[in-house]
Amino acid sequence: MRLLIATDAWHPQVNGVVRSLEQMVRAGEAQGVEPIFLTPQDFRSVPMPGYTEIRLSFVTRAGLIRAFDGHAPTHVHIATEGPIGYAARRACLARGRPFTTSYHTRFPEYLAARAPVPKRWSYAWLRRFHAAASGTMVSTASLKRELTARGFANLMTWTRGVDTELFRPQVSDALAGIPGPIFLFVGRVAVEKNISAFLGLDLPGTKVVVGDGPDRARLQGLHPEARFLGIKTGEELARIYAAADVFVFPSLTDTFGIVLLEALACGLPVAAFPVTGPLDVLSGTGAGVLDDDLRAAALAALEIPRERCREEALRHSWAESARQFYRNIEMAHAVGLMRAAQRNRQPTRIVELG
């Protein structure tokens, strides 16, 4: 498989989309998959106002068609609904090429948090965008049910994993000198992450925020008692997880939350609202507490044995995630080719389209 992945989310962004795609590349190369990326690094782009790590690319359908011709992919996956993803979608439709998409981000909720745009308008646009795909991948069963109820079709499950060698229980002094218990948040510091719900809790000890984003300066000014450490990755991030006492995940809009698995892999119990993502990862596991009262959840999570968290994390591998991802692409690609053949009144023999 020579797979072209079109994504508007790429370095220097640090988020679940980028991490998931990086893991798919590592796993795919071992399976003989040749990945080809089209990212903002391949086009002229400008930073998004107020969110400079996100680049908005200037890309046309003609430019994408030239890229297709130059790379000659056998399969196409569109990871995001931004300028690159939209241009790739148009190029595939112009050439009659089947493609898959993935639904990573609740843009309707994100947009509604920043501007007076009704969510039904945004969902209508997203439904149209993904309807052209042979298959749309979603991360959890609850998200699949939700999108089905909103009229999305051809949904396929693609779960996420965690690197349990990097993220592991260990004795760590990464947060030495910070009064405990330590309640930790890791992620993009932006309004849609609902971090203010965490920082406003009356909790003992100290709240620690790892990450950066457009809302950091405001939140840091409002909550000088909290510790803001900026972006941390790799071993440094793993040591911070291992040194904390509870991971607090206040988001109401994430579709999964890879940080949940990273925390669990380090033996760190989780407190979260009972919403999509935490419900799918934590419900019934005993590795976290879900409650509409986030303070109560955070305090109760202090009692969870760390070894229970690690046990749950070991059930989620990137290898299984990659198997789902590439199996979905193969299945959807075959279905797309058969549909194209039927539309063109050609024999249903599966062939590659140029």
C-alpha positions in Angstrom: 0.0 0.0 0.0 1.3 3.4 -1.0 -0.8 5.6 1.3 -1.2 9.4 0.9 -2.3 11.1 4.1 -3.6 14.6 3.8 -3.6 16.5 7.1 -3.8 20.1 8.2 -2.5 19.0 11.7 1.2 18.5 11.7 4.4 19.7 13.5 5.0 22.0 15.4 1.5 21.1 16.7 1.5 18.8 19.7 -1.9 17.1 19.8 -3.7 13.7 19.5 -4.1 13.9 15.7 -0.3 14.4 15.1 0.6 11.7 17.7 -1.9 9.2 16.2 -0.6 9.7 12.6 3.0 9.4 13.8 2.2 6.1 15.4 0.4 4.8 12.2 3.5 5.6 10.2 5.8 3.7 12.5 3.4 0.7 12.6 2.7 0.9 8.8 6.3 0.9 7.8 6.7 -2.4 9.6 3.8 -3.8 7.7 5.1 -2.7 4.3 3.0 0.4 4.0 4.7 3.4 2.3 3.2 6.5 3.9 3.3 9.9 2.0 2.2 13.0 3.9 0.7 16.2 2.5 1.0 18.8 5.4 1.2 22.6 5.8 5.0 22.1 5.4 4.3 21.3 1.7 2.5 24.6 0.9 2.6 28.3 1.6 0.8 28.9 4.8 0.1 31.5 7.5 -0.5 31.1 11.2 -4.1 31.0 12.4 -4.9 34.2 14.2 -4.7 33.7 18.0 -3.5 30.1 17.5 -0.1 30.5 15.8 1.0 26.8 16.0 -1.8 25.9 13.6 -0.9 26.8 10.0 -3.6 27.6 7.4 -2.4 26.4 4.0 -3.0 28.0 0.6 -3.7 24.9 -1.5 -5.9 24.3 -4.6 -7.5 21.2 -6.1 -5.1 21.5 -9.0 -2.1 21.6 -6.6 -3.4 18.4 -4.9 -3.9 16.7 -8.3 -0.3 17.4 -9.2 0.7 16.0 -5.8 -1.3 12.9 -6.5 0.3 12.5 -9.9 3.7 13.0 -8.5 3.4 10.5 -5.6 1.1 7.9 -7.4 -0.6 6.7 -4.2 -2.7 3.6 -4.2 -4.8 4.7 -1.3 -5.8 8.1 0.2 -6.7 9.1 3.7 -7.9 12.6 4.6 -7.2 13.2 8.3 -8.6 16.7 8.8 -11.3 19.0 7.5 -9.1 22.0 6.9 -7.8 23.6 3.7 -5.5 20.6 2.8 -8.2 18.1 3.7 -10.8 20.0 1.7 -8.6 20.3 -1.4 -7.7 16.6 -1.2 -11.4 15.7 -1.0 -12.1 17.8 -4.2 -9.1 16.2 -6.0 -10.3 12.7 -5.2 -13.8 13.5 -6.3 -12.5 15.0 -9.5 -10.5 11.9 -10.3 -13.1 9.4 -9.1 -10.8 8.1 -6.4 -12.1 6.5 -3.2 -10.8 7.8 0.0 -11.3 7.5 3.8 -11.6 10.3 6.3 -11.3 10.5 10.1 -13.3 12.5 12.6 -10.8 13.7 15.3 -12.2 17.0 16.5 -15.5 18.5 17.5 -15.2 21.6 15.4 -18.9 22.6 16.0 -18.3 22.8 19.7 -14.9 24.5 19.3 -16.3 27.1 16.9 -19.3 27.8 19.1 -17.0 28.5 22.0 -15.3 31.2 20.0 -18.0 32.7 17.7 -21.9 32.8 17.5 -22.1 30.0 15.0 -24.9 27.5 15.5 -23.6 24.0 16.0 -26.2 22.6 13.6 -24.6 24.6 10.7 -21.2 23.3 11.5 -22.5 19.7 11.8 -24.3 20.0 8.4 -21.0 21.1 6.8 -19.1 18.2 8.4 -21.7 15.7 7.4 -21.4 16.8 3.8 -17.6 16.7 4.0 -17.5 13.1 5.3 -20.4 11.8 3.2 -18.2 11.7 0.2 -15.8 9.3 1.8 -16.0 5.5 1.5 -15.5 5.3 5.2 -15.1 7.7 8.1 -13.1 6.6 11.1 -14.1 7.5 14.7 -12.3 6.7 17.9 -15.0 5.4 20.2 -18.3 3.5 20.2 -20.1 6.4 21.9 -18.9 8.9 19.3 -20.0 6.5 16.5 -23.5 6.4 18.1 -23.6 10.1 18.4 -22.6 10.8 14.8 -24.9 8.2 13.5 -27.8 10.0 15.3 -26.6 13.2 13.6 -26.9 11.6 10.1 -23.3 10.6 9.5 -22.8 7.4 7.5 -20.1 4.8 6.7 -18.6 5.1 10.2 -15.7 2.8 11.1 -14.0 2.3 14.5 -10.4 3.3 14.9 -9.3 3.2 18.5 -6.1 4.7 20.0 -3.1 3.3 21.9 -0.2 4.2 24.2 3.5 3.6 24.3 3.7 1.6 27.5 7.5 1.5 27.4 7.9 5.3 27.4 4.9 5.9 29.7 5.4 3.7 32.7 5.4 3.8 36.5 8.6 5.0 37.9 10.1 6.8 40.9 10.2 10.4 39.7 11.3 13.8 41.2 10.0 15.7 38.2 7.6 17.7 40.5 9.8 17.9 43.5 9.2 20.8 45.8 5.5 21.2 44.7 3.1 20.6 47.6 1.0 17.5 47.2 -1.4 16.0 46.4 -0.6 17.0 42.9 -3.6 17.2 40.4 -2.3 17.3 36.8 -3.7 18.4 33.5 -1.9 17.8 30.2 -3.1 19.2 26.9 -3.6 22.2 24.7 -4.4 25.3 26.8 -7.4 26.5 24.9 -11.0 27.4 25.8 -12.5 24.2 24.4 -10.5 22.1 26.9 -12.5 23.5 29.7 -9.4 23.9 31.9 -11.0 26.6 34.0 -13.3 24.0 35.4 -10.2 22.2 36.7 -8.4 25.3 37.9 -11.5 26.6 39.8 -11.9 23.4 41.9 -11.3 23.7 45.7 -8.7 21.0 46.0 -5.9 20.3 48.5 -2.3 20.5 47.3 -1.4 21.9 43.9 -2.8 22.0 40.4 -0.3 21.6 37.6 -0.9 22.4 33.9 1.4 21.0 31.2 0.9 22.4 27.7 0.6 25.7 25.9 -2.0 27.5 23.8 -4.0 30.7 23.3 -5.7 30.6 26.7 -2.5 30.2 28.8 -1.8 33.8 29.7 -5.4 34.5 30.7 -5.7 31.3 32.9 -2.2 31.9 34.4 -3.3 35.4 35.4 -6.6 34.2 36.9 -4.9 31.3 38.8 -1.5 32.3 40.1 -1.6 29.5 42.6 -1.4 26.9 39.8 1.9 25.8 38.2 2.1 26.2 34.4 5.0 24.2 33.1 4.6 24.7 29.3 4.9 22.0 26.7 6.6 18.8 27.8 7.2 15.7 25.7 8.8 12.3 25.8 10.6 11.1 28.9 10.2 14.5 30.6 6.4 14.2 30.2 6.4 10.6 31.4 8.3 11.6 34.5 5.7 14.3 35.3 2.8 11.9 34.9 4.6 9.4 37.3 5.2 12.1 39.9 1.6 13.4 40.0 -1.2 12.0 42.2 -4.3 12.4 40.0 -4.8 13.3 36.3 -7.8 15.6 35.9 -9.4 15.7 32.4 -12.0 18.5 32.4 -12.8 18.4 28.6 -16.4 18.0 27.5 -15.5 18.0 23.8 -12.6 15.6 23.1 -13.4 12.6 20.9 -10.9 10.4 22.8 -8.1 11.9 24.8 -4.8 10.0 24.3 -3.5 11.7 27.4 -5.9 9.5 29.4 -4.0 6.4 28.3 -0.6 8.1 28.9 -1.6 8.9 32.4 -2.9 5.4 33.1 0.2 3.8 31.6 2.3 5.8 34.2 0.0 4.5 37.0 -1.8 7.8 37.4 -5.6 7.5 38.2 -8.0 9.8 36.3 -10.8 12.1 37.2 -13.1 13.3 34.4 -16.7 14.1 33.5 -18.8 11.2 32.2 -18.7 12.2 28.5 -17.4 10.7 25.2 -13.8 9.8 25.6 -13.5 9.2 29.3 -16.7 7.1 29.3 -15.2 4.8 26.5 -11.7 4.6 28.1 -12.6 4.4 31.8 -16.1 3.2 32.4 -16.1 0.0 34.4 -12.3 -0.2 34.6 -11.7 1.0 38.2 -8.8 3.1 36.9 -10.6 6.4 37.1 -13.6 8.2 38.5 -16.3 9.8 36.3 -18.6 12.3 37.9 -20.5 15.4 37.0 -18.9 16.8 40.2 -15.3 17.0 39.1 -14.0 17.9 42.5 -15.6 14.7 44.0 -14.1 12.7 41.2 -10.6 14.2 41.7 -10.7 13.5 45.5 -12.1 9.9 45.0 -9.4 9.2 42.4 -6.7 9.6 45.1 -7.8 6.2 46.5 -7.3 4.2 43.3 -4.4 1.8 43.3 -1.8 2.9 40.7 -1.2 -0.7 39.6 -4.8 -0.9 38.5 -4.3 2.0 36.2 -1.2 0.4 34.6 -3.1 -2.8 34.1 -5.8 -1.0 32.1 -3.3 0.9 30.0 -1.7 -2.4 28.9 -4.9 -3.3 27.1 -4.5 -0.4 24.6 -1.7 -0.9 22.1 -0.7 1.2 19.1 -0.2 -2.1 17.2 -4.0 -2.9 17.5 -4.8 0.7 16.6 -2.7 0.4 13.4 -4.3 -2.9 12.5 -7.7 -1.2 12.7 -6.5 1.8 10.7 -5.1 -0.1 7.8 -7.9 -2.7 7.7 -10.4 0.1 7.5 -8.5 1.7 4.6 -8.4 -1.5 2.7 -12.0 -2.3 3.2 -13.3 1.2 2.4 -11.0 1.4 -0.6 -12.5 -1.8 -2.1 -16.0 -0.7 -1.4 -15.3 2.7 -3.0 -13.9 1.0 -6.2 -17.0 -1.2 -6.5 -19.3 1.7 -6.1 -17.4 3.7 -8.8 -17.6 0.7 -11.1 -21.3 0.4 -10.6 -21.8 4.2 -11.2 -19.9 3.9 -14.4 -21.7 0.7 -15.4 -18.3 -1.1 -15.6 -17.6 -4.6 -14.5 -17.4 -4.9 -10.7 -13.8 -6.2 -10.9 -11.7 -4.2 -8.5 -9.0 -2.2 -10.3 -6.8 0.8 -9.4 -8.0 4.1 -10.7 -5.3 6.4 -12.1 
